Amino acid sequence: MANVLRRYHLGPLIGFLLLFIILSIVSPQFLTFGNLRNVALQMSVNTLLAVGMTFVILTSGIDLSVGSTLALSSAIAAGLMVGHTPIWLAVVIALVVGLLAGLLNGIFIAYARLAPFIVTLGTMTLFRGMTEIYTQGTPIFNIPTGFSWLGTAQLAGIPVPVILTVLILVAAWIILHRSIPGRRIYAVGGNEQVAYLAGVRVKKYLLLVYMVSGVLAAVAGLVLTSRLGSAEPTAGTGYELDAITAVVLGGTSLFGGEGTLVGTLIGAAILGVIDNGLNILNVNSFWQDAVRGAIILLAILLDRKKVTR
């Protein structure tokens, strides 16, 4: 029975449906097209980060630097655009910044054999400091209006960030579940030594997953900056915890080798619905933080029970 629940994500899905039903009952405003569209839009940034985090956690790693990578890449893009760099070039440079951030993490973890938690804790602080130096601690405004399309436009009534997130989810799902690199990522997370003896280039795949995480953090930063119309030096603070929570709530094991992107999507949806519901019900922000903290603890507890079962 437990295997069936994990395989078909029934646990997280049942939790999501219960939340959905309860909020629909207590607040008529929740179950409206406009609000549900807003939920999907609000959760797009966290989902993008969580997709990259899924790649990392499947190898039994962790990436605490995604929030800072988001801030650094988006600040550089905004600064370049304000300085009259073509929008497309600024976007490409932001993605390269995210790639290099992930590459740095991967080099220290895969080749220097340092603990992912320590490495990404260090780069989290490093990238945040670089963002503050670049922005001088002040938001970057006056971003070209042409860039706002990415974060605010709609196609057939669906926000562009939601469409982009879905496309990235599908591509990532194909890589993880329908390709040889995906199977090798699972192998590395399941047992790194056995994967190495089986001929898997473990260091290569560890490097790869952190680069994926970095690039998706940059994409999330571009979406967020486009929506807000400015780049904040504090953007992304705490986002790494939301991404990790979404991944673990969706059934991916912190010990690696087990989990799916479908589960991650459900986990991100649970967080998105909770945030939206608490706002609709006008719950005090301090209580919102307490609820989110309890959810993180619950996710870790469930993961621990799953491993020791």
PyMOL commands that set and color helices and strands:
alter all, ss='L'
color gray80, all
select helices_A, chain A and resi 2-7+10-26+33-58+66-82+87-111+116-135+145-152+160-177+180-190+192-197+202-228+239-249+261-280+285-308
alter helices_A, ss='H'
color red, helices_A
select strands_A, chain A and resi 154-155+158-159
alter strands_A, ss='S'
color yellow, strands_A
deselect
rebuild
show_as cartoon
